[in-house]
Amino acid sequence: MAESSLESFLTCSVCLDIVTEPVSLSCHHSFCKRCLTEHWARQPSRPCPVCRRRSSKEALDVNFALKELSISFRQKLQLSAQTQDRPTQEPPAQGASEPPSAQTQRQWSVCPSHPQVPPLFCLDDWRPLCPLCEFSLHPQHTVVSGEEAQRRLKELISSQLQALTEEKHQCEELQQSYEEIQLYAEKQAGDCERHIRAGFSRLHQFLQEEEQRALSALREEQLRQKKNISPELEKLREKLSSVDKIIQELQQQLETHTYRPRQESAPPRPRPKAGLLLDQAKVLGNLGFRVWTRMKRLVKYQPVVLDPNTAHQCFSLSDDLSSVRNTEALNKELPEVPERFSHFPIVLGSVGYSSGTHQWDVEVGDLPHWGIGVTKESVERKEKSFTSLENVLLRFYYIKGQYGDGSKPVEVKKSPEKIRVKLDFNTGTLSFSDADHMTPLCSLTVPKGTSTDKLFPYFYVGPAGGAKTKELKICEVQSEDSWSMDYPPIF
């Protein structure tokens, strides 16, 4: 019965013969490599000939454990057929095929005193032993026959081979994921470089214009200085000409001995007029500060920067990472990484908070589905049930015409278009208000113990549908306070 089961296990379902060069599919069915290749040549979908399950394998690797077992079984069948044909059993000739048990005995014979005695195998020490000499030395060990040990070894090797094959498949999938991530990272680098160059190009142009403005101011100051000193020089030239004439007259009197001294008193010593130099203080004073002040009209501060690595595949983010739109179509180019939300249209801010006070304004317009707030850094990004996400969310939302805070509906008299979010760790509150009218909307309590698990700004954006507003946007800060922060400005 066991031999019949083994023959059935080793029979190829295509050619109905003992398998040669056997290959195993993921459904655990085995076939001859040639038979399966010919079958798949007629079936492009590459199904299993037994269960019709499609195979994802590209290369057909030979199952060496099964190959050794099929070879041994063929030899056993041949030996059995020879035994039935011969009335008298003769010793096998040198080099002739031997049954697996004889091969095992000859291979594992370790006792020179009893070479003909079939050896046993100790599973604890993992070595063969002589039944007559060594069996008594293994009283507490598990000792089996050589055939049983060979069967277990084959099972172990087959199991290890299967595990290694699966590990290889997983490593290949991970390698493919890494290659896709690397390609997308190169695209990210290109996008960042383009945005950086465009931002600095605007700044370069602005600084060049400011340089020309400063040089123009210098030219105007030079012109003023020339206008002030030119009349004084003209007066001085006229004075010098008059003095030269008087000197000539007096010298002539000395030569002709006709003396007529001048009755005029000596004029005061001429001195330069004040204000004839360039006003360098006017041209250079606080030059950098004045340029920087005007630059603030060009450069804005963004209190929250969206993290594109957390964005769901249906999202499209602006170049400056200040707005997000639900495209209702998955972007297959985005690699699946641990940071990304896989099942819900969610994106997080790039910076988390664990202390202090933080504030940002969000423009929601007339979007029909949105949610804003904060969430813990440990939020499960691959969770399929939104109920489990609610345990780590603090939010204010508008879905299906209803406002809520996650635990109860919130009554709002006038729909806000811009919402101010204020996270205050000092008071332990997260508050939402209408940023245009400063009307409170709702307030939530920040759970204690968040110092080890930062809170990140959270944004949920549904499809815009027929709404005028197509994207949710983080508003820029234009107050002077933003320039005292440690964060760099956003172009």
C-alpha positions in Angstrom: 0.0 0.0 0.0 2.8 2.4 0.9 4.6 1.6 -2.4 1.4 2.2 -4.3 1.0 5.6 -2.6 4.6 6.5 -3.3 4.2 5.5 -7.0 1.1 7.7 -7.2 3.0 10.6 -5.7 5.8 10.2 -8.1 3.7 9.8 -11.2 3.4 12.8 -13.6 -0.2 13.6 -14.4 0.7 14.5 -18.0 2.7 11.5 -19.2 1.4 9.1 -16.5 5.0 7.9 -15.9 7.5 8.3 -13.1 8.6 12.0 -13.1 12.0 12.8 -14.7 13.6 16.2 -14.0 10.6 17.0 -11.7 9.4 20.6 -11.1 7.0 21.7 -8.4 4.4 24.5 -8.6 3.2 26.7 -5.8 0.0 24.6 -5.6 2.4 21.6 -4.6 1.7 19.6 -7.8 4.7 18.1 -9.5 5.3 17.2 -13.2 8.1 16.4 -15.6 9.8 19.6 -16.7 9.4 18.7 -20.3 5.8 17.7 -20.0 4.9 21.0 -18.2 6.8 23.1 -20.7 4.9 21.5 -23.6 1.6 21.9 -21.8 2.2 25.6 -21.1 3.2 26.0 -24.8 -0.4 25.1 -25.6 -1.8 27.1 -22.7 -0.4 30.7 -22.5 -2.1 31.4 -19.2 0.3 28.8 -17.6 -2.3 26.8 -15.6 -1.5 23.8 -13.4 -2.6 20.7 -15.4 -4.3 19.3 -12.2 -6.0 22.2 -10.3 -5.9 24.8 -13.2 -4.4 27.3 -10.8 -2.4 29.9 -12.7 1.3 29.8 -11.9 3.4 33.0 -11.3 6.7 31.2 -11.8 8.9 32.4 -14.6 11.7 29.8 -14.3 11.1 26.1 -13.7 13.6 24.9 -11.1 14.2 21.2 -10.7 13.1 19.7 -7.4 16.2 17.8 -6.6 14.8 16.0 -3.5 11.9 14.7 -5.6 14.4 13.8 -8.4 16.5 11.7 -6.0 13.3 10.0 -4.7 12.1 9.2 -8.3 15.5 7.8 -9.2 15.5 5.6 -6.2 12.0 4.4 -6.9 12.9 3.6 -10.5 15.8 1.6 -9.3 13.6 -0.3 -6.8 11.1 -1.1 -9.6 13.9 -2.3 -11.8 15.3 -4.5 -9.0 11.9 -5.9 -8.2 11.3 -6.8 -11.9 14.7 -8.5 -12.1 13.9 -10.5 -8.9 10.6 -11.7 -10.4 12.4 -12.8 -13.6 15.2 -14.7 -11.8 14.3 -17.8 -9.7 17.4 -17.5 -7.6 18.6 -14.2 -6.1 22.3 -13.6 -7.0 24.5 -11.0 -5.4 24.5 -7.8 -7.4 27.5 -7.4 -9.7 30.1 -4.7 -9.0 28.7 -1.3 -10.2 25.2 -2.7 -10.7 22.1 -0.8 -9.4 21.4 -1.4 -5.7 18.2 -0.8 -3.8 18.1 2.4 -1.7 18.3 0.3 1.5 21.5 -1.3 0.3 22.9 2.0 -0.8 22.1 3.5 2.6 23.7 0.5 4.4 26.9 0.7 2.3 27.0 4.5 2.6 26.4 4.7 6.4 28.4 1.6 7.3 30.7 3.0 10.1 31.6 -0.2 12.0 34.5 -2.2 10.6 33.6 -5.1 13.0 30.1 -5.5 11.6 30.1 -4.2 8.0 27.1 -6.3 7.0 24.8 -5.3 9.8 22.4 -2.6 8.6 23.2 0.6 10.6 20.8 2.6 12.6 20.7 6.4 12.8 20.6 8.6 15.9 18.4 11.7 15.3 19.8 13.4 18.5 23.5 13.2 17.5 22.6 13.2 13.8 24.9 10.4 12.8 24.7 6.6 11.9 25.6 4.0 14.6 26.2 0.3 14.8 23.3 -1.6 16.4 25.6 -4.1 18.0 28.4 -1.8 19.2 26.8 1.6 19.9 23.1 1.2 20.4 23.5 0.8 24.2 25.4 4.1 24.3 22.2 6.0 23.2 19.5 4.9 25.7 17.6 8.3 25.8 18.1 9.2 22.1 15.7 8.7 19.2 17.2 6.0 17.0 15.6 5.0 13.7 16.5 2.7 10.8 18.6 3.9 8.0 15.7 4.0 5.6 13.6 6.1 8.0 16.5 8.4 8.6 16.9 8.8 4.8 13.2 9.5 4.5 13.4 12.1 7.2 16.5 13.7 5.7 14.7 14.0 2.3 11.7 15.5 4.0 13.9 17.9 5.9 15.9 18.9 2.7 12.6 19.2 0.8 11.2 21.5 3.5 14.4 23.6 3.6 14.4 23.7 -0.2 10.8 24.9 -0.3 11.5 27.5 2.4 14.5 28.7 0.6 12.6 28.9 -2.7 9.9 30.9 -1.0 12.5 33.1 0.6 14.1 33.6 -2.8 10.8 34.6 -4.3 10.2 37.1 -1.5 13.7 38.6 -1.9 13.0 38.9 -5.6 9.7 40.7 -4.9 11.5 43.0 -2.4 14.3 43.7 -4.9 11.7 44.7 -7.5 10.1 47.0 -4.9 13.4 48.6 -4.1 14.1 49.1 -7.8 10.7 50.8 -8.3 11.3 52.9 -5.2 14.7 53.9 -6.6 13.2 54.9 -9.9 10.6 57.0 -8.2 13.1 58.6 -5.9 15.1 59.7 -9.0 11.9 61.3 -10.3 11.4 63.0 -6.9 14.9 64.3 -7.1 14.2 65.7 -10.6 11.0 67.4 -9.5 12.8 68.9 -6.4 15.7 70.2 -8.6 13.2 71.8 -11.0 11.3 73.5 -8.2 14.6 74.6 -6.5 15.9 76.1 -9.7 12.6 77.9 -10.4 12.6 79.3 -6.9 16.1 80.5 -6.9 15.6 81.9 -10.5 12.9 84.1 -9.1 15.1 85.1 -6.2 18.0 85.8 -8.6 15.8 88.0 -10.8 14.5 89.8 -7.7 18.0 90.4 -6.4 19.2 91.6 -9.7 16.3 94.1 -9.9 17.1 95.2 -6.3 20.8 95.6 -7.3 19.7 97.8 -10.2 17.4 99.8 -7.8 20.3 100.3 -5.4 22.7 101.4 -8.2 20.0 103.8 -9.5 19.7 105.3 -6.0 23.5 105.7 -6.1 23.4 107.5 -9.5 20.7 109.8 -8.2 22.8 110.6 -5.1 25.7 111.3 -7.4 23.6 113.6 -9.5 22.4 115.5 -6.4 26.0 115.9 -5.2 27.1 117.3 -8.5 24.2 119.7 -8.6 25.1 121.0 -5.1 28.8 121.4 -5.8 28.7 122.8 -9.3 27.3 126.3 -8.3 29.9 126.6 -5.6 32.7 125.8 -8.0 31.4 128.4 -10.4 31.3 131.0 -7.7 34.8 130.1 -6.6 36.1 130.4 -10.2 34.6 133.9 -10.5 36.1 134.9 -7.1 39.5 133.6 -8.2 39.3 135.6 -11.5 38.4 138.8 -9.5 41.2 138.3 -7.0 43.7 137.7 -10.0 42.7 141.1 -11.4 43.2 142.9 -8.1 46.6 141.2 -7.7 47.7 142.4 -11.1 46.6 146.0 -10.3 48.5 146.0 -7.1 51.6 144.6 -8.7 51.4 147.3 -11.4 51.2 150.0 -8.7 54.4 148.7 -7.2 56.2 148.8 -10.5 55.0 152.4 -11.4 55.3 153.7 -7.8 51.8 154.9 -7.9 50.3 153.7 -4.7 46.6 153.5 -4.1 46.0 151.0 -1.3 42.5 149.2 -1.2 40.2 150.4 1.5 38.5 147.0 1.8 39.1 144.8 4.8 40.5 141.3 4.3 37.7 138.8 3.4 37.1 135.8 5.7 38.9 132.6 4.8 36.8 130.6 2.3 35.6 127.2 3.5 33.6 124.4 1.8 29.9 124.3 2.1 28.2 121.5 4.2 26.4 118.7 2.3 28.6 118.5 -0.7 29.6 114.8 -0.2 27.5 111.7 -1.2 25.0 110.6 1.5 26.5 107.1 1.9 24.2 106.4 4.8 21.2 107.0 2.6 22.5 104.7 -0.2 24.0 101.9 1.9 22.1 102.1 5.2 20.1 99.0 6.1 20.5 97.9 2.4 20.1 94.2 3.1 17.2 94.8 5.5 15.3 97.0 3.0 15.8 94.3 0.3 14.7 91.6 2.7 11.6 93.6 3.6 10.6 93.9 0.0 11.5 90.2 -0.5 8.7 89.2 2.0 6.2 90.1 -0.7 7.8 87.4 -2.9 8.5 84.7 -0.3 5.8 83.3 2.0 5.9 81.1 5.0 3.9 77.8 5.0 3.1 76.6 8.6 2.4 73.0 7.4 4.2 71.2 4.6 2.4 68.1 3.3 4.5 64.9 3.2 4.0 63.3 -0.3 5.4 60.0 1.0 2.3 59.6 3.2 -0.2 60.6 0.5 -2.7 58.0 -0.9 -2.2 57.0 -4.5 -5.4 58.9 -5.5 -3.9 62.3 -4.4 -2.2 64.9 -6.4 0.0 67.5 -4.5 1.1 70.9 -5.6 4.8 71.6 -6.3 5.2 73.6 -3.1 3.4 70.8 -1.1 0.7 73.3 0.1 -2.4 71.8 -1.5 -3.9 68.4 -2.2 -6.5 67.2 -4.7 -8.4 63.9 -4.9 -8.1 62.7 -8.6 -10.3 59.7 -8.0 -7.7 57.6 -10.0 -4.8 55.7 -8.6 -1.3 56.8 -9.6 0.4 53.5 -10.3 3.8 55.2 -10.4 3.7 55.8 -6.6 5.6 53.0 -4.9 4.0 51.2 -2.0 6.1 52.3 1.0 5.4 51.9 4.8 4.7 55.6 5.3 1.9 55.7 2.7 -1.8 55.3 3.5 -3.1 52.5 1.3 -6.9 52.3 1.8 -8.1 55.9 2.7 -7.5 59.3 1.0 -5.3 60.7 3.7 -2.1 62.7 3.8 -0.1 63.9 6.8 2.1 67.0 7.5 5.8 66.5 7.3 6.6 67.8 10.9 5.1 66.3 14.1 4.6 68.2 17.4 4.9 67.1 21.0 5.1 70.4 22.8 4.3 74.1 22.5 1.6 75.9 20.5 1.1 75.5 16.8 -1.5 77.0 14.4 -2.4 76.7 10.7 -5.3 77.7 8.4 -6.9 75.3 6.0 -9.0 76.5 3.0 -11.8 73.9 2.4 -14.1 76.1 0.3 -17.2 74.1 -0.7 -15.5 70.7 -0.8 -18.2 68.0 0.0 -15.9 65.6 1.9 -13.0 66.6 4.1 -11.5 66.0 7.5 -8.7 67.9 9.3 -6.9 67.6 12.6 -4.0 65.6 14.0 -3.0 62.0 14.4 -0.4 60.0 16.2 2.8 59.1 14.4 2.1 55.4 15.2 -1.2 55.4 13.1 -1.5 52.3 11.1 -1.1 53.3 7.4 -2.2 49.9 5.9 -5.4 49.5 8.1 -8.5 48.6 6.0 -11.0 49.6 8.8 -11.4 53.3 9.5 -12.8 52.4 12.9 -9.4 51.4 14.1 -7.9 54.7 12.8 -10.4 56.7 14.9 -8.6 55.7 18.1 -5.5 57.8 17.1 -7.3 60.6 15.4 -8.4 64.1 16.7 -10.4 65.6 13.9 -13.1 67.9 12.7 -14.8 66.8 9.5 -17.6 67.5 7.0 -19.0 64.4 5.3 -22.4 63.8 3.6 -23.6 67.3 4.7 -22.8 66.7 8.4 -20.1 68.2 10.6 -18.6 66.1 13.3 -15.6 65.7 15.6 -15.3 61.9 15.5 -17.5 61.2 18.5 -20.6 63.3 17.9 -22.2 65.6 15.3 -21.2 69.3 15.6 -23.8 72.0 14.9 -22.4 74.8 12.6 -24.6 77.8 11.8 -22.5 79.0 8.8 -20.4 76.8 6.7 -16.7 77.9 7.0 -14.6 78.2 3.9 -11.3 78.6 5.9 -10.7 76.8 9.2 -8.0 77.7 11.8 -6.5 74.7 13.6 -4.8 75.4 16.9 -2.8 72.7 18.7 -1.9 73.8 22.3 0.0 71.4 24.4 0.1 73.8 27.3 -3.7 73.7 27.7 -4.0 70.2 26.2 -6.5 71.3 23.5 -7.0 71.1 19.8 -9.5 73.8 18.7 -11.1 74.6 15.3 -12.6 77.9 14.4 -13.8 79.9 11.3 -10.7 81.7 10.3 -12.7 84.5 8.4 -15.0 85.3 11.3 -13.0 83.8 14.3 -16.1 81.8 15.3 -15.4 78.7 17.4 -16.5 75.5 15.8 -15.3 72.8 18.3 -12.6 71.9 20.7 -11.0 68.5 21.5 -8.8 67.3 24.4 -5.3 66.2 23.5 -4.5 62.9 25.3 -1.7 62.9 27.7 1.5 61.0 27.1 2.0 62.2 23.5 5.5 63.4 24.1 6.8 60.0 23.0 4.4 59.8 20.1 4.3 63.0 18.1 1.1 64.4 16.7 1.1 65.1 12.9 -1.3 67.4 11.0 -3.9 65.2 9.3 -5.9 65.8 6.1 -8.7 63.7 4.6 -9.9 64.8 1.2 -12.8 63.1 -0.7 -13.7 63.6 -4.4 -14.7 67.2 -5.3 -17.5 66.2 -7.6 -19.3 69.3 -8.9 -17.9 71.7 -6.2 -16.1 74.9 -7.2 -13.3 74.1 -4.9 -11.2 71.3 -6.2 -8.4 71.1 -3.7 -7.7 71.5 0.0 -5.1 74.1 0.7 -2.8 75.1 3.5 -2.9 78.9 3.7 0.3 80.9 3.7 1.3 83.1 6.7 1.9 86.8 5.9 2.3 88.2 9.4 5.7 89.4 10.7 5.7 86.7 13.3 6.4 84.0 10.7 9.8 85.5 10.0 11.0 84.9 13.6 10.4 81.2 13.3 13.1 78.6 12.8 11.6 77.1 9.7 13.0 78.2 6.3 10.6 80.1 3.9 8.9 78.2 1.1 9.4 79.6 -2.4 
